[in-house]
Structure formats: structure tokens, C-alpha cells
Amino acid sequence: MLDMPESKYTLSKRDFSLVDKTAKSNRFSYPGVTPRIGPSDLTGDTIATIAIFNSTNDKTGNVIQVYFLPVDQTPMQAIRSGLDSAVCGDCILRPINRKSDDDDSCYVRKFHGPAKVWATFKSGRYPLVKDLPAKDKTKVLSILKSKPIRLGAYGDPLADIETSIYLAAVNPQVLGYSHQWKNAENHEWLQSFLMASVDSPQDYEQAKDSGWRTYRHTIDNLAFDNEIVCPHKTHGTQCADCGLCSGTNSNSTRDIVTKTLKKG
């Protein structure tokens, strides 16, 4: 028998088994969750706190958007009935407080984002966190830590103080504003992650004397010495990349001012 020359190529055993296509994905199958359904801390009416995991909002960028919504009425119905006070409190930008039909100073278009979120919530697409299995709760927690959280895409964070504090503890990258700062208890804790939303020089001075950083709306071209114009206005910077509106936890001590194109 002739000796075969040694080959420079080597055969070795490999695993030719097929990928198990039935294996479950580690992704969470819902676009958002409902951390809480319960009484509003502003009025006692039933509200839902809903966290949406992704956003295409041009100003904020892709942050987690948290909505505070009355459960029993659509956002537009709640505006007409006054139930929006459950999530907006006595905010002067509420439609009920506008001076004329042409005045729509509130930056939220209720018939867009809030209306869609409310309808999706009612269809069961934002499950209640406490009802999820443990593995899904872990996935949700991971998502909540993955990007900045915007408290109050609609509604005031003080409508659900417990959940707002929890989300700020889970993820220090929080941005949020409250028109209810004058009546807020536990000031120092809330001031650590929320901005006082103010609408006049007098409110600005009161908020500053109470220890708040502020986000002020103005219709003129005047700014206080410690205020800077919102970087989205001046540089197109998205909230996801900015981080200034994070209360006293922010790297900056400056306050923010933005010009509102108020009608009427």
C-alpha cells in the first residue's frame, strides 16, 4: 500500500445542528407599560401613569416618554369636562384658563400624542407592571435604565409623586417640569430631578427663593442673569443629549428660558 502524502488541510468535527427558531426573544413585546393606576395626588381622580419606551419627538429625541392621563375620559373629553385637572392641577396653560379661543399656549397637542397613548392604553397594549411575570419586570427595568426619562410628556409629575420619585431613583437621567411646585411637599427631593415651570418674573423669583431651578416661558426678549435660552432653540440640541432640565441633579446651576409664541 502506498503512503498518502500528509494534507495541509484538516477536517475536524463541527456542530451542524439547526438554530432553534422556537427560542423566545429576550425583547419585551409591548411598546410601553403602565407603572401605576390609582388616585391622582392632585385631585384624587383615577389616573394612569404610562411609560412609552421610544420616541420620535424632534425636541426631546429618543427618550422614554411618561404620560399622566385620566382613565375614564379621553384627553379631549377631560379638557371639556375639567377632569384634566387630575393630571394638570391648576396649571395656567390649561385650555380652561386661556383668555381667548385663539390662545393655545400649552405645548402639548392633546389630540395627537396623549389621545393615541390613551387609546392604546385602553386596548391593553401598555400592561400594568405589577401584573407582569418576574422575567418581564426585569426587562422593563432594563429598558427604564437604558435612556433618559421625560416625566410629563403630558400631565404634571406631581400627579403621581410615588411613581415619579421611583423613576428618578431608577434612572438619574430624568427631565421634568412641574407647574405645581408652589404646593409641593418634600421640596428638596423633588427639586433634585424636577424643574419649576414658571410663567412670570414674579414666579421665577419665588421659585428661586424656594430652592428650585426653573424653566421659564416668556413672550418677550428678556432673561434673568442666571437664565440661558433653551439649547434646542439656539443650537437644535435635543433633550436626550442636553440634560439641563434635571433639577439640581444637573451638572448646571443655570436656569432655562424659552420664548412662547402666545396667541391672543
C-alpha positions as CSV (number, residue, x, y, z in Angstrom):
1,M,0.0,0.0,0.0
2,L,1.3,3.4,-0.9
3,D,1.6,6.0,1.8
4,M,-0.6,9.0,1.2
5,P,1.1,12.4,1.4
6,E,0.1,14.4,4.5
7,S,-2.6,17.0,3.7
8,K,-2.2,20.6,4.6
9,Y,-6.0,20.8,5.1
10,T,-7.5,19.4,8.3
11,L,-11.0,18.1,8.9
12,S,-12.5,18.5,12.3
13,K,-15.9,17.8,13.9
14,R,-18.4,20.7,13.8
15,D,-21.9,21.3,15.1
16,F,-24.3,21.2,12.2
17,S,-27.5,21.5,14.3
18,L,-30.1,24.0,13.1
19,V,-30.8,27.2,15.0
20,D,-33.8,26.7,17.3
21,K,-36.3,29.1,15.8
22,T,-38.7,28.4,18.6
23,A,-36.4,30.0,21.1
24,K,-38.0,33.1,22.7
25,S,-36.6,36.5,22.2
26,N,-35.3,38.5,25.1
27,R,-37.1,41.6,23.8
28,F,-40.2,43.0,25.6
29,S,-43.2,42.6,23.3
30,Y,-45.0,45.8,24.3
31,P,-44.3,49.4,23.3
32,G,-44.7,50.6,26.9
33,V,-46.0,49.9,30.3
34,T,-48.3,51.3,33.0
35,P,-46.4,51.7,36.2
36,R,-49.4,52.7,38.2
37,I,-53.2,53.2,38.0
38,G,-54.6,55.0,41.1
39,P,-55.8,58.2,42.6
40,S,-54.3,61.5,41.4
41,D,-52.2,63.2,44.0
42,L,-53.7,66.5,42.7
43,T,-57.4,65.7,42.9
44,G,-58.0,62.1,43.9
45,D,-59.5,61.1,40.5
46,T,-58.2,57.9,38.9
47,I,-55.3,58.3,36.6
48,A,-52.8,56.1,34.7
49,T,-49.1,56.7,34.6
50,I,-47.8,55.3,31.3
51,A,-44.2,55.0,30.1
52,I,-43.6,54.8,26.4
53,F,-40.3,53.3,25.5
54,N,-39.4,55.0,22.3
55,S,-40.0,58.5,20.9
56,T,-39.6,60.3,17.6
57,N,-40.2,63.7,19.2
58,D,-38.0,66.3,17.4
59,K,-37.3,68.3,20.5
60,T,-36.7,65.6,23.1
61,G,-35.1,62.9,20.9
62,N,-35.5,59.2,21.7
63,V,-36.3,59.4,25.4
64,I,-38.8,57.4,27.5
65,Q,-42.0,59.5,27.5
66,V,-44.1,59.3,30.6
67,Y,-47.8,60.4,30.4
68,F,-50.2,61.1,33.2
69,L,-53.7,60.5,31.9
70,P,-57.2,60.4,33.4
71,V,-58.5,56.9,33.0
72,D,-62.2,57.5,32.5
73,Q,-62.2,60.0,29.7
74,T,-60.2,60.7,26.6
75,P,-57.8,63.7,26.9
76,M,-60.1,65.9,24.8
77,Q,-63.2,64.9,26.9
78,A,-61.2,65.6,30.1
79,I,-60.4,69.0,28.9
80,R,-64.0,69.8,28.2
81,S,-65.2,68.4,31.5
82,G,-62.4,69.7,33.6
83,L,-61.1,66.3,34.5
84,D,-57.7,67.3,33.1
85,S,-57.1,68.9,36.5
86,A,-56.4,65.4,37.7
87,V,-53.1,65.5,35.8
88,C,-52.6,69.2,35.2
89,G,-53.7,70.7,38.5
90,D,-54.1,74.4,38.3
91,C,-51.6,74.9,35.5
92,I,-52.3,78.3,33.9
93,L,-51.7,76.7,30.5
94,R,-54.8,74.5,30.8
95,P,-57.3,75.3,28.0
96,I,-59.9,76.2,30.6
97,N,-57.6,79.0,31.8
98,R,-57.0,80.6,28.4
99,K,-58.0,84.2,27.9
100,S,-59.4,83.7,24.3
101,D,-60.2,80.9,21.9
102,D,-57.1,81.8,19.9
103,D,-54.8,81.3,22.9
104,D,-53.3,77.8,22.9
105,S,-50.2,78.3,24.9
106,C,-49.9,74.7,26.2
107,Y,-47.1,73.0,24.3
108,V,-48.9,69.6,24.2
109,R,-51.2,68.8,21.4
110,K,-53.7,66.6,23.3
111,F,-55.4,65.2,20.1
112,H,-52.1,63.8,19.0
113,G,-49.7,62.1,21.5
114,P,-52.0,61.9,24.6
115,A,-55.0,60.8,22.6
116,K,-53.1,58.0,20.9
117,V,-51.5,56.9,24.1
118,W,-54.9,56.8,25.9
119,A,-56.4,54.7,23.1
120,T,-53.5,52.3,23.1
121,F,-53.7,52.0,26.9
122,K,-57.4,51.2,26.7
123,S,-56.6,48.5,24.1
124,G,-54.4,46.8,26.6
125,R,-51.1,47.4,24.9
126,Y,-49.5,49.0,28.0
127,P,-49.7,46.3,30.6
128,L,-49.7,47.1,34.3
129,V,-46.1,46.5,35.6
130,K,-47.3,44.8,38.8
131,D,-49.1,42.1,36.8
132,L,-46.1,41.1,34.7
133,P,-44.1,37.9,35.3
134,A,-40.8,38.4,37.0
135,K,-38.7,38.0,33.8
136,D,-40.7,40.7,32.1
137,K,-40.3,43.0,35.1
138,T,-36.6,42.6,34.7
139,K,-36.8,43.5,31.0
140,V,-38.8,46.6,31.8
141,L,-36.4,47.7,34.5
142,S,-33.5,47.3,32.0
143,I,-35.4,49.4,29.4
144,L,-36.1,52.2,32.0
145,K,-32.4,52.4,32.7
146,S,-31.4,52.5,29.1
147,K,-32.1,56.1,28.1
148,P,-33.3,59.4,29.6
149,I,-36.8,59.6,31.0
150,R,-39.1,62.5,30.4
151,L,-41.6,63.0,33.1
152,G,-44.7,64.7,31.9
153,A,-45.0,64.3,28.1
154,Y,-48.5,65.1,29.2
155,G,-49.6,65.9,32.7
156,D,-47.6,67.0,35.8
157,P,-45.2,64.6,37.6
158,L,-46.7,65.7,40.9
159,A,-50.0,64.0,39.8
160,D,-48.2,60.7,40.7
161,I,-45.4,61.6,43.1
162,E,-44.6,58.0,44.1
163,T,-44.0,56.8,40.5
164,S,-42.1,60.0,39.6
165,I,-39.8,59.5,42.6
166,Y,-39.4,55.8,41.7
167,L,-38.4,56.5,38.1
168,A,-35.9,59.2,39.2
169,A,-34.4,56.7,41.6
170,V,-34.2,54.0,38.9
171,N,-32.6,56.3,36.3
172,P,-30.9,59.6,37.2
173,Q,-31.2,60.8,33.6
174,V,-34.6,62.4,34.2
175,L,-36.0,65.6,32.8
176,G,-39.2,67.0,34.1
177,Y,-41.2,70.1,34.9
178,S,-43.9,71.0,37.4
179,H,-46.4,73.8,37.4
180,Q,-47.4,72.5,40.9
181,W,-44.1,73.4,42.6
182,K,-45.7,76.0,44.9
183,N,-47.7,73.3,46.6
184,A,-45.1,70.6,46.5
185,E,-44.1,68.9,49.7
186,N,-40.7,67.2,50.1
187,H,-39.2,70.2,48.2
188,E,-35.6,69.1,48.3
189,W,-36.3,65.6,47.0
190,L,-38.5,66.8,44.1
191,Q,-36.1,69.7,43.3
192,S,-33.4,67.2,42.7
193,F,-34.9,65.9,39.5
194,L,-37.7,68.4,38.5
195,M,-37.6,72.0,37.2
196,A,-40.2,74.5,38.4
197,S,-42.2,75.6,35.4
198,V,-42.7,79.3,35.7
199,D,-44.6,81.8,33.6
200,S,-43.7,85.2,35.1
201,P,-40.7,87.1,36.6
202,Q,-42.6,87.0,39.9
203,D,-42.9,83.2,39.8
204,Y,-39.3,83.0,38.9
205,E,-38.2,84.9,41.9
206,Q,-40.4,82.9,44.2
207,A,-39.2,79.6,42.8
208,K,-35.6,80.6,43.2
209,D,-36.1,81.7,46.8
210,S,-37.6,78.3,47.4
211,G,-34.6,76.5,46.0
212,W,-35.8,75.4,42.6
213,R,-34.1,75.5,39.3
214,T,-36.5,76.9,36.7
215,Y,-37.8,76.6,33.2
216,R,-39.5,79.8,32.3
217,H,-41.9,80.7,29.5
218,T,-41.8,84.3,28.2
219,I,-43.4,86.3,25.4
220,D,-40.7,89.0,25.4
221,N,-36.9,89.1,24.8
222,L,-35.9,89.5,28.4
223,A,-33.9,87.0,30.5
224,F,-32.6,86.9,34.1
225,D,-28.8,86.9,34.6
226,N,-28.8,83.2,35.6
227,E,-31.0,82.1,32.6
228,I,-29.9,80.7,29.3
229,V,-32.1,80.2,26.3
230,C,-33.2,76.6,25.8
231,P,-30.3,74.9,23.8
232,H,-32.9,73.4,21.5
233,K,-33.8,76.9,20.4
234,T,-30.3,78.1,20.0
235,H,-28.4,75.0,18.8
236,G,-31.1,72.4,17.9
237,T,-29.8,70.3,20.8
238,Q,-32.3,67.5,21.8
239,C,-33.2,66.9,25.4
240,A,-31.8,63.4,25.2
241,D,-28.3,64.9,24.6
242,C,-28.7,68.0,26.8
243,G,-29.5,67.0,30.4
244,L,-30.0,70.6,31.7
245,C,-33.6,70.1,32.8
246,S,-32.9,67.6,35.5
247,G,-33.4,69.7,38.6
248,T,-30.5,70.2,40.9
249,N,-29.1,66.9,39.8
250,S,-28.0,68.6,36.6
251,N,-24.4,69.5,36.0
252,S,-25.5,73.1,35.6
253,T,-26.9,75.6,38.1
254,R,-28.3,77.8,35.3
255,D,-32.0,78.3,34.7
256,I,-33.7,77.9,31.3
257,V,-35.9,80.3,29.5
258,T,-37.8,79.8,26.2
259,K,-40.0,82.2,24.2
260,T,-43.6,81.2,23.8
261,L,-45.4,82.3,20.7
262,K,-48.5,83.1,22.6
263,K,-51.6,84.0,20.6
264,G,-54.5,86.2,21.6
